[in-house]
């Protein structure tokens, strides 16, 4: 596979939006990266406010903060909600 439209950060966001209680191993397997890389990506997304992580028993549950704007300057006027609408969410 030469390239994809979404970065690994984007793939994590999309997967978590569809599977908010997914474990890191499940996310890693679905995206095709290591669990360690997934942990780093999820931590970065939490630190930047794109995900909220809540401990539920022994597991984490995640919420995508859909009102956050995309980071790239050319796309910064768009929100995660706009990205996810049509992919994982109804309009």
LINCORCOR-V136150 format. One record per pair of residues at least 24 apart in sequence whose C-alpha atoms are under 10 Angstrom apart, sorted by sequence separation. I is the first residue (numbers start at 1). J is the second residue. D is the distance in Angstrom with one decimal. If there is no record, write none. Layout:
i:I j:J d:D
i:I j:J d:D
This chain:
i:8 j:32 d:9.3
i:8 j:33 d:8.4
i:12 j:38 d:7.8
i:16 j:42 d:9.6
i:13 j:41 d:9.6
i:8 j:37 d:9.3
i:9 j:38 d:8.8
i:12 j:41 d:7.6
i:13 j:42 d:8.5
i:8 j:38 d:8.5
i:12 j:42 d:7.4
i:50 j:80 d:8.4
i:9 j:40 d:9.8
i:10 j:41 d:9.7
i:9 j:41 d:6.1
i:13 j:45 d:8.3
i:21 j:53 d:9.9
i:8 j:41 d:7.7
i:9 j:42 d:7.9
i:12 j:45 d:9.0
i:20 j:53 d:9.5
i:21 j:54 d:9.8
i:17 j:51 d:9.5
i:9 j:44 d:8.8
i:10 j:45 d:9.8
i:16 j:51 d:8.9
i:21 j:56 d:9.2
i:9 j:45 d:7.6
i:23 j:59 d:7.5
i:24 j:60 d:9.3
i:13 j:50 d:8.2
i:22 j:59 d:8.8
i:23 j:60 d:7.4
i:13 j:51 d:7.9
i:21 j:59 d:7.6
i:22 j:60 d:8.0
i:23 j:61 d:8.5
i:21 j:60 d:6.5
i:22 j:61 d:7.3
i:23 j:62 d:9.9
i:20 j:60 d:8.7
i:21 j:61 d:4.5
i:22 j:62 d:8.3
i:20 j:61 d:5.6
i:21 j:62 d:6.4
i:19 j:61 d:9.0
i:20 j:62 d:5.0
i:21 j:63 d:9.1
i:19 j:62 d:8.5
i:20 j:63 d:6.4
i:19 j:63 d:9.6
i:20 j:64 d:8.3
i:16 j:61 d:9.0
i:17 j:62 d:8.1
i:16 j:62 d:6.9
i:17 j:63 d:7.1
i:18 j:64 d:9.8
i:16 j:63 d:7.6
i:17 j:64 d:6.1
i:16 j:64 d:7.4
i:17 j:65 d:9.6
i:13 j:62 d:9.7
i:17 j:66 d:9.5
i:13 j:63 d:9.4
i:14 j:64 d:8.9
i:13 j:64 d:7.0
i:13 j:65 d:9.7
i:14 j:80 d:9.6
i:18 j:84 d:9.8
i:13 j:80 d:8.9
i:17 j:84 d:8.2
i:14 j:83 d:9.0
i:18 j:87 d:9.3
i:19 j:88 d:10.0
i:10 j:80 d:9.6
i:14 j:84 d:7.0
i:17 j:87 d:9.7
i:18 j:88 d:6.2
i:13 j:84 d:8.8
i:17 j:88 d:6.9
i:18 j:89 d:8.4
i:16 j:88 d:9.9
i:17 j:89 d:8.4
i:10 j:83 d:9.5
i:14 j:87 d:7.8
i:15 j:88 d:8.7
i:10 j:84 d:9.9
i:14 j:88 d:7.1
i:14 j:89 d:9.9
